[in-house]
Amino acid sequence: MEKIYISTEFIKLDQLLKFVNAVEGGGMAKNVILDGLVKVNGEVAFQRGKKLREGDIVEFNNENYIISKEEK
């Protein structure tokens, strides 16, 4: 499981997929989310603007990402 460090309160699901280079761009992020290929905390997520906070786990394409607050 890969830790993704954020310095803000949250990151949106489509932004996360682009940030970790799991998709090529925003259009592809939108499509994989709407196709039901992304899970957040074990449940399929259809909201590309879903806010991910510390402790949330995202599953996509056999990869797992956990959101962590940036260490200061």
Biopython code that builds the backbone (N, CA, C, O; Angstrom):
import numpy as np
from Bio.PDB.StructureBuilder import StructureBuilder

atoms = [
    (1, "MET", "N", (0.838, -1.174, 0.000)),
    (1, "MET", "CA", (0.000, 0.000, 0.000)),
    (1, "MET", "C", (0.887, 1.242, 0.000)),
    (1, "MET", "O", (1.808, 1.375, 0.806)),
    (2, "GLU", "N", (0.586, 2.130, -0.912)),
    (2, "GLU", "CA", (1.389, 3.353, -1.055)),
    (2, "GLU", "C", (0.759, 4.486, -0.253)),
    (2, "GLU", "O", (-0.442, 4.734, -0.362)),
    (3, "LYS", "N", (1.564, 5.170, 0.550)),
    (3, "LYS", "CA", (1.080, 6.325, 1.312)),
    (3, "LYS", "C", (1.148, 7.557, 0.433)),
    (3, "LYS", "O", (2.161, 7.827, -0.213)),
    (4, "ILE", "N", (0.044, 8.303, 0.420)),
    (4, "ILE", "CA", (-0.013, 9.550, -0.324)),
    (4, "ILE", "C", (-0.139, 10.672, 0.691)),
    (4, "ILE", "O", (-1.122, 10.747, 1.428)),
    (5, "TYR", "N", (0.857, 11.540, 0.726)),
    (5, "TYR", "CA", (0.873, 12.626, 1.701)),
    (5, "TYR", "C", (0.231, 13.873, 1.112)),
    (5, "TYR", "O", (0.576, 14.307, 0.012)),
    (6, "ILE", "N", (-0.711, 14.442, 1.864)),
    (6, "ILE", "CA", (-1.350, 15.677, 1.434)),
    (6, "ILE", "C", (-1.119, 16.743, 2.506)),
    (6, "ILE", "O", (-1.023, 16.434, 3.693)),
    (7, "SER", "N", (-1.032, 17.984, 2.075)),
    (7, "SER", "CA", (-0.815, 19.086, 3.018)),
    (7, "SER", "C", (-2.103, 19.861, 3.265)),
    (7, "SER", "O", (-2.131, 20.778, 4.087)),
    (8, "THR", "N", (-3.169, 19.495, 2.556)),
    (8, "THR", "CA", (-4.465, 20.150, 2.710)),
    (8, "THR", "C", (-5.398, 19.246, 3.505)),
    (8, "THR", "O", (-5.041, 18.120, 3.852)),
    (9, "GLU", "N", (-6.599, 19.749, 3.788)),
    (9, "GLU", "CA", (-7.563, 18.970, 4.566)),
    (9, "GLU", "C", (-8.025, 17.729, 3.795)),
    (9, "GLU", "O", (-8.274, 16.680, 4.388)),
    (10, "PHE", "N", (-8.138, 17.861, 2.460)),
    (10, "PHE", "CA", (-8.615, 16.758, 1.638)),
    (10, "PHE", "C", (-8.053, 16.872, 0.230)),
    (10, "PHE", "O", (-7.497, 17.902, -0.153)),
    (11, "ILE", "N", (-8.209, 15.792, -0.537)),
    (11, "ILE", "CA", (-7.910, 15.789, -1.972)),
    (11, "ILE", "C", (-9.086, 15.097, -2.644)),
    (11, "ILE", "O", (-9.619, 14.122, -2.116)),
    (12, "LYS", "N", (-9.488, 15.592, -3.795)),
    (12, "LYS", "CA", (-10.613, 14.990, -4.511)),
    (12, "LYS", "C", (-10.149, 13.729, -5.232)),
    (12, "LYS", "O", (-8.993, 13.612, -5.639)),
    (13, "LEU", "N", (-11.076, 12.797, -5.378)),
    (13, "LEU", "CA", (-10.750, 11.485, -5.942)),
    (13, "LEU", "C", (-10.110, 11.587, -7.321)),
    (13, "LEU", "O", (-9.092, 10.943, -7.574)),
    (14, "ASP", "N", (-10.685, 12.382, -8.215)),
    (14, "ASP", "CA", (-10.101, 12.480, -9.561)),
    (14, "ASP", "C", (-8.707, 13.104, -9.514)),
    (14, "ASP", "O", (-7.831, 12.728, -10.293)),
    (15, "GLN", "N", (-8.499, 14.060, -8.599)),
    (15, "GLN", "CA", (-7.182, 14.680, -8.461)),
    (15, "GLN", "C", (-6.157, 13.673, -7.956)),
    (15, "GLN", "O", (-5.002, 13.683, -8.382)),
    (16, "LEU", "N", (-6.587, 12.807, -7.048)),
    (16, "LEU", "CA", (-5.672, 11.791, -6.521)),
    (16, "LEU", "C", (-5.208, 10.854, -7.633)),
    (16, "LEU", "O", (-4.019, 10.552, -7.738)),
    (17, "LEU", "N", (-6.138, 10.397, -8.455)),
    (17, "LEU", "CA", (-5.775, 9.470, -9.532)),
    (17, "LEU", "C", (-4.772, 10.105, -10.485)),
    (17, "LEU", "O", (-3.862, 9.431, -10.968)),
    (18, "LYS", "N", (-4.932, 11.394, -10.758)),
    (18, "LYS", "CA", (-3.964, 12.094, -11.612)),
    (18, "LYS", "C", (-2.636, 12.274, -10.880)),
    (18, "LYS", "O", (-1.570, 12.105, -11.473)),
    (19, "PHE", "N", (-2.699, 12.616, -9.592)),
    (19, "PHE", "CA", (-1.496, 12.871, -8.795)),
    (19, "PHE", "C", (-0.576, 11.657, -8.728)),
    (19, "PHE", "O", (0.645, 11.802, -8.787)),
    (20, "VAL", "N", (-1.153, 10.455, -8.604)),
    (20, "VAL", "CA", (-0.338, 9.238, -8.486)),
    (20, "VAL", "C", (-0.046, 8.618, -9.859)),
    (20, "VAL", "O", (0.503, 7.520, -9.953)),
    (21, "ASN", "N", (-0.423, 9.339, -10.919)),
    (21, "ASN", "CA", (-0.211, 8.878, -12.301)),
    (21, "ASN", "C", (-0.899, 7.551, -12.600)),
    (21, "ASN", "O", (-0.404, 6.753, -13.396)),
    (22, "ALA", "N", (-2.054, 7.316, -11.954)),
    (22, "ALA", "CA", (-2.827, 6.101, -12.220)),
    (22, "ALA", "C", (-3.634, 6.253, -13.504)),
    (22, "ALA", "O", (-4.041, 5.262, -14.110)),
    (23, "VAL", "N", (-3.864, 7.504, -13.919)),
    (23, "VAL", "CA", (-4.571, 7.806, -15.162)),
    (23, "VAL", "C", (-3.791, 8.884, -15.900)),
    (23, "VAL", "O", (-2.936, 9.558, -15.326)),
    (24, "GLU", "N", (-4.103, 9.033, -17.192)),
    (24, "GLU", "CA", (-3.363, 9.991, -18.009)),
    (24, "GLU", "C", (-3.859, 11.421, -17.864)),
    (24, "GLU", "O", (-3.116, 12.369, -18.119)),
    (25, "GLY", "N", (-5.113, 11.578, -17.456)),
    (25, "GLY", "CA", (-5.648, 12.924, -17.338)),
    (25, "GLY", "C", (-7.019, 12.929, -16.696)),
    (25, "GLY", "O", (-7.534, 11.891, -16.279)),
    (26, "GLY", "N", (-7.603, 14.124, -16.624)),
    (26, "GLY", "CA", (-8.892, 14.283, -15.977)),
    (26, "GLY", "C", (-10.023, 13.523, -16.638)),
    (26, "GLY", "O", (-10.896, 12.986, -15.957)),
    (27, "GLY", "N", (-10.014, 13.473, -17.964)),
    (27, "GLY", "CA", (-11.054, 12.740, -18.688)),
    (27, "GLY", "C", (-11.012, 11.257, -18.382)),
    (27, "GLY", "O", (-12.049, 10.624, -18.181)),
    (28, "MET", "N", (-9.819, 10.713, -18.347)),
    (28, "MET", "CA", (-9.676, 9.291, -18.033)),
    (28, "MET", "C", (-10.077, 9.021, -16.581)),
    (28, "MET", "O", (-10.700, 8.000, -16.289)),
    (29, "ALA", "N", (-9.723, 9.932, -15.672)),
    (29, "ALA", "CA", (-10.110, 9.787, -14.264)),
    (29, "ALA", "C", (-11.623, 9.740, -14.152)),
    (29, "ALA", "O", (-12.171, 8.884, -13.458)),
    (30, "LYS", "N", (-12.296, 10.652, -14.828)),
    (30, "LYS", "CA", (-13.761, 10.696, -14.810)),
    (30, "LYS", "C", (-14.344, 9.377, -15.305)),
    (30, "LYS", "O", (-15.275, 8.844, -14.702)),
    (31, "ASN", "N", (-13.802, 8.852, -16.396)),
    (31, "ASN", "CA", (-14.330, 7.623, -16.982)),
    (31, "ASN", "C", (-14.150, 6.412, -16.077)),
    (31, "ASN", "O", (-15.085, 5.628, -15.916)),
    (32, "VAL", "N", (-12.984, 6.240, -15.489)),
    (32, "VAL", "CA", (-12.769, 5.056, -14.649)),
    (32, "VAL", "C", (-13.621, 5.127, -13.387)),
    (32, "VAL", "O", (-14.055, 4.097, -12.872)),
    (33, "ILE", "N", (-13.865, 6.345, -12.882)),
    (33, "ILE", "CA", (-14.719, 6.500, -11.709)),
    (33, "ILE", "C", (-16.167, 6.179, -12.079)),
    (33, "ILE", "O", (-16.827, 5.412, -11.378)),
    (34, "LEU", "N", (-16.665, 6.758, -13.172)),
    (34, "LEU", "CA", (-18.048, 6.513, -13.586)),
    (34, "LEU", "C", (-18.280, 5.065, -14.000)),
    (34, "LEU", "O", (-19.405, 4.572, -13.922)),
    (35, "ASP", "N", (-17.232, 4.383, -14.438)),
    (35, "ASP", "CA", (-17.340, 2.965, -14.810)),
    (35, "ASP", "C", (-17.299, 2.046, -13.585)),
    (35, "ASP", "O", (-17.413, 0.827, -13.721)),
    (36, "GLY", "N", (-17.137, 2.619, -12.404)),
    (36, "GLY", "CA", (-17.152, 1.821, -11.178)),
    (36, "GLY", "C", (-15.873, 1.044, -10.919)),
    (36, "GLY", "O", (-15.896, 0.009, -10.254)),
    (37, "LEU", "N", (-14.758, 1.538, -11.442)),
    (37, "LEU", "CA", (-13.489, 0.826, -11.314)),
    (37, "LEU", "C", (-12.669, 1.260, -10.107)),
    (37, "LEU", "O", (-11.589, 0.720, -9.865)),
    (38, "VAL", "N", (-13.172, 2.237, -9.345)),
    (38, "VAL", "CA", (-12.422, 2.781, -8.207)),
    (38, "VAL", "C", (-13.214, 2.540, -6.918)),
    (38, "VAL", "O", (-14.421, 2.778, -6.860)),
    (39, "LYS", "N", (-12.515, 2.066, -5.896)),
    (39, "LYS", "CA", (-13.132, 1.882, -4.584)),
    (39, "LYS", "C", (-12.496, 2.825, -3.576)),
    (39, "LYS", "O", (-11.294, 3.088, -3.616)),
    (40, "VAL", "N", (-13.332, 3.328, -2.669)),
    (40, "VAL", "CA", (-12.854, 4.134, -1.553)),
    (40, "VAL", "C", (-13.339, 3.448, -0.281)),
    (40, "VAL", "O", (-14.539, 3.267, -0.079)),
    (41, "ASN", "N", (-12.403, 3.075, 0.562)),
    (41, "ASN", "CA", (-12.712, 2.370, 1.806)),
    (41, "ASN", "C", (-13.577, 1.130, 1.562)),
    (41, "ASN", "O", (-14.494, 0.838, 2.329)),
    (42, "GLY", "N", (-13.268, 0.404, 0.475)),
    (42, "GLY", "CA", (-13.931, -0.859, 0.187)),
    (42, "GLY", "C", (-15.235, -0.756, -0.576)),
    (42, "GLY", "O", (-15.822, -1.784, -0.914)),
    (43, "GLU", "N", (-15.710, 0.452, -0.860)),
    (43, "GLU", "CA", (-16.962, 0.634, -1.586)),
    (43, "GLU", "C", (-16.702, 1.345, -2.906)),
    (43, "GLU", "O", (-15.884, 2.262, -2.979)),
    (44, "VAL", "N", (-17.410, 0.912, -3.956)),
    (44, "VAL", "CA", (-17.262, 1.545, -5.262)),
    (44, "VAL", "C", (-17.678, 3.005, -5.151)),
    (44, "VAL", "O", (-18.728, 3.323, -4.592)),
    (45, "ALA", "N", (-16.845, 3.889, -5.688)),
    (45, "ALA", "CA", (-17.107, 5.332, -5.638)),
    (45, "ALA", "C", (-17.429, 5.837, -7.039)),
    (45, "ALA", "O", (-16.674, 5.600, -7.982)),
    (46, "PHE", "N", (-18.553, 6.532, -7.168)),
    (46, "PHE", "CA", (-18.955, 7.083, -8.459)),
    (46, "PHE", "C", (-18.839, 8.603, -8.509)),
    (46, "PHE", "O", (-19.160, 9.213, -9.529)),
    (47, "GLN", "N", (-18.378, 9.226, -7.408)),
    (47, "GLN", "CA", (-18.248, 10.686, -7.347)),
    (47, "GLN", "C", (-16.797, 11.077, -7.583)),
    (47, "GLN", "O", (-15.931, 10.812, -6.749)),
    (48, "ARG", "N", (-16.538, 11.703, -8.710)),
    (48, "ARG", "CA", (-15.140, 12.075, -8.981)),
    (48, "ARG", "C", (-14.666, 13.179, -8.052)),
    (48, "ARG", "O", (-13.464, 13.333, -7.836)),
    (49, "GLY", "N", (-15.605, 13.957, -7.495)),
    (49, "GLY", "CA", (-15.248, 15.019, -6.573)),
    (49, "GLY", "C", (-15.267, 14.592, -5.115)),
    (49, "GLY", "O", (-15.198, 15.430, -4.216)),
    (50, "LYS", "N", (-15.362, 13.281, -4.881)),
    (50, "LYS", "CA", (-15.399, 12.786, -3.501)),
    (50, "LYS", "C", (-14.162, 13.252, -2.755)),
    (50, "LYS", "O", (-13.041, 13.123, -3.245)),
    (51, "LYS", "N", (-14.379, 13.797, -1.563)),
    (51, "LYS", "CA", (-13.270, 14.318, -0.772)),
    (51, "LYS", "C", (-12.624, 13.189, 0.025)),
    (51, "LYS", "O", (-13.288, 12.496, 0.797)),
    (52, "LEU", "N", (-11.339, 13.019, -0.173)),
    (52, "LEU", "CA", (-10.570, 11.998, 0.538)),
    (52, "LEU", "C", (-9.788, 12.668, 1.645)),
    (52, "LEU", "O", (-9.100, 13.667, 1.433)),
    (53, "ARG", "N", (-9.908, 12.100, 2.825)),
    (53, "ARG", "CA", (-9.225, 12.661, 3.980)),
    (53, "ARG", "C", (-8.255, 11.634, 4.559)),
    (53, "ARG", "O", (-8.213, 10.483, 4.125)),
    (54, "GLU", "N", (-7.484, 12.069, 5.539)),
    (54, "GLU", "CA", (-6.501, 11.197, 6.177)),
    (54, "GLU", "C", (-7.151, 9.883, 6.612)),
    (54, "GLU", "O", (-8.203, 9.876, 7.251)),
    (55, "GLY", "N", (-6.506, 8.774, 6.253)),
    (55, "GLY", "CA", (-6.990, 7.449, 6.630)),
    (55, "GLY", "C", (-7.822, 6.769, 5.563)),
    (55, "GLY", "O", (-8.041, 5.560, 5.639)),
    (56, "ASP", "N", (-8.297, 7.512, 4.561)),
    (56, "ASP", "CA", (-9.075, 6.900, 3.482)),
    (56, "ASP", "C", (-8.163, 6.041, 2.612)),
    (56, "ASP", "O", (-6.996, 6.365, 2.392)),
    (57, "ILE", "N", (-8.726, 4.937, 2.124)),
    (57, "ILE", "CA", (-7.977, 4.012, 1.275)),
    (57, "ILE", "C", (-8.656, 3.941, -0.085)),
    (57, "ILE", "O", (-9.861, 3.704, -0.180)),
    (58, "VAL", "N", (-7.874, 4.149, -1.130)),
    (58, "VAL", "CA", (-8.369, 4.118, -2.498)),
    (58, "VAL", "C", (-7.783, 2.897, -3.191)),
    (58, "VAL", "O", (-6.580, 2.647, -3.124)),
    (59, "GLU", "N", (-8.651, 2.139, -3.858)),
    (59, "GLU", "CA", (-8.221, 0.970, -4.618)),
    (59, "GLU", "C", (-8.520, 1.211, -6.087)),
    (59, "GLU", "O", (-9.644, 1.557, -6.449)),
    (60, "PHE", "N", (-7.513, 1.028, -6.936)),
    (60, "PHE", "CA", (-7.693, 1.156, -8.383)),
    (60, "PHE", "C", (-6.595, 0.383, -9.092)),
    (60, "PHE", "O", (-5.416, 0.513, -8.762)),
    (61, "ASN", "N", (-6.990, -0.417, -10.064)),
    (61, "ASN", "CA", (-6.047, -1.110, -10.938)),
    (61, "ASN", "C", (-5.040, -1.943, -10.132)),
    (61, "ASN", "O", (-3.838, -1.906, -10.397)),
    (62, "ASN", "N", (-5.542, -2.687, -9.157)),
    (62, "ASN", "CA", (-4.727, -3.555, -8.302)),
    (62, "ASN", "C", (-3.694, -2.801, -7.466)),
    (62, "ASN", "O", (-2.704, -3.384, -7.024)),
    (63, "GLU", "N", (-3.923, -1.525, -7.252)),
    (63, "GLU", "CA", (-3.058, -0.707, -6.398)),
    (63, "GLU", "C", (-3.895, -0.135, -5.265)),
    (63, "GLU", "O", (-5.077, 0.156, -5.450)),
    (64, "ASN", "N", (-3.294, 0.026, -4.100)),
    (64, "ASN", "CA", (-3.953, 0.620, -2.947)),
    (64, "ASN", "C", (-3.174, 1.846, -2.499)),
    (64, "ASN", "O", (-1.946, 1.825, -2.412)),
    (65, "TYR", "N", (-3.911, 2.911, -2.219)),
    (65, "TYR", "CA", (-3.307, 4.165, -1.772)),
    (65, "TYR", "C", (-3.996, 4.588, -0.478)),
    (65, "TYR", "O", (-5.223, 4.562, -0.394)),
    (66, "ILE", "N", (-3.220, 4.976, 0.528)),
    (66, "ILE", "CA", (-3.788, 5.472, 1.781)),
    (66, "ILE", "C", (-3.405, 6.936, 1.925)),
    (66, "ILE", "O", (-2.256, 7.326, 1.713)),
    (67, "ILE", "N", (-4.397, 7.732, 2.290)),
    (67, "ILE", "CA", (-4.177, 9.162, 2.426)),
    (67, "ILE", "C", (-3.610, 9.457, 3.811)),
    (67, "ILE", "O", (-4.160, 9.013, 4.819)),
    (68, "SER", "N", (-2.519, 10.203, 3.858)),
    (68, "SER", "CA", (-1.887, 10.592, 5.121)),
    (68, "SER", "C", (-1.610, 12.093, 5.104)),
    (68, "SER", "O", (-1.354, 12.687, 4.056)),
    (69, "LYS", "N", (-1.667, 12.679, 6.280)),
    (69, "LYS", "CA", (-1.324, 14.098, 6.384)),
    (69, "LYS", "C", (0.189, 14.234, 6.227)),
    (69, "LYS", "O", (0.961, 13.410, 6.716)),
    (70, "GLU", "N", (0.583, 15.285, 5.541)),
    (70, "GLU", "CA", (1.991, 15.554, 5.306)),
    (70, "GLU", "C", (2.693, 15.796, 6.638)),
    (70, "GLU", "O", (2.214, 16.555, 7.481)),
    (71, "GLU", "N", (3.819, 15.148, 6.807)),
    (71, "GLU", "CA", (4.594, 15.321, 8.038)),
    (71, "GLU", "C", (5.276, 16.679, 8.017)),
    (71, "GLU", "O", (5.820, 17.099, 6.995)),
    (72, "LYS", "N", (5.241, 17.354, 9.144)),
    (72, "LYS", "CA", (5.830, 18.703, 9.210)),
    (72, "LYS", "C", (7.210, 18.666, 9.798)),
    (72, "LYS", "O", (7.853, 19.707, 9.929)),
]
sb = StructureBuilder()
sb.init_structure("model")
sb.init_model(0)
sb.init_chain("A")
sb.init_seg("    ")
for serial, (resi, resn, name, xyz) in enumerate(atoms, 1):
    if name == "N":
        sb.init_residue(resn, " ", resi, " ")
    sb.init_atom(name, np.array(xyz, "f"), 0.0, 1.0, " ", f" {name:<3s}", serial, name[0])
structure = sb.get_structure()
